[in-house]
Amino acid sequence: MGNPLPLLGERFPEMEVHTTRGKIKLPDDYRGKWFVLFSHPADFTPVCTTEFIAFQKKYDEFKKLNCELIGLSIDQPFSHIKWIEWINEKFKIKIKFPVISDSRGEVSEKLGMIAPKKGTNTVRAVFVIDDKGIIRSIIYYPQEVGRNVNEILRLVKALQISDKHGVAMPHNWPENEIIGNSVIIPPASDESTASERLKAAEKGEIKCFDWWFCYKEFEKL
């Protein structure tokens, strides 16, 4: 059996990778920062091109969250460089984040990015790593479907708010159909806390549908 794949809550495995910006040690070179590592099946392919453009257009917003982007595929470095040049020439979009050349497939194998019966190309994997080097989210998309970069940005933002305030986010936050941009207060774990929640709701400090489903406006955190 091979090495087990990394899981949520574990430290991102240490590795040195070759990128379009030189060698990088993961996760140590990003200590104190969040980063999103995302793989794409191949350079010079239509869906991957649309994704790279989308990631670059949101790059400044990721950076405002103290979060960096890192791309990856099994292509050779010269292929990455030429593809990035092509994107700039055709779309006037300069890719400012590094792209890993995993030509031996070592990183892809370690992170489970190779799909059976799909050749050696990587799937569209997304790893969200926090500022302590811990894996916070893993998302795998098939090669046939491009990702929604806005959702990945939303995920990073939601994780950071959850960490800071000890709250949870509802479906499609901050545009939930029931509670809007409010955040969910973790359910009470004892009778006393449950009673206190309802009293707080009566005072208008929080809002509750019941003691186990309480929430607070985002602006009041």
Summary of the structure (lengths in Angstrom):
residues: 221
radius of gyration: 20.4
end to end distance: 47.3
largest distance: 64.0
contacts: 643
relative contact order: 0.14
helix: 33%
strand: 26%
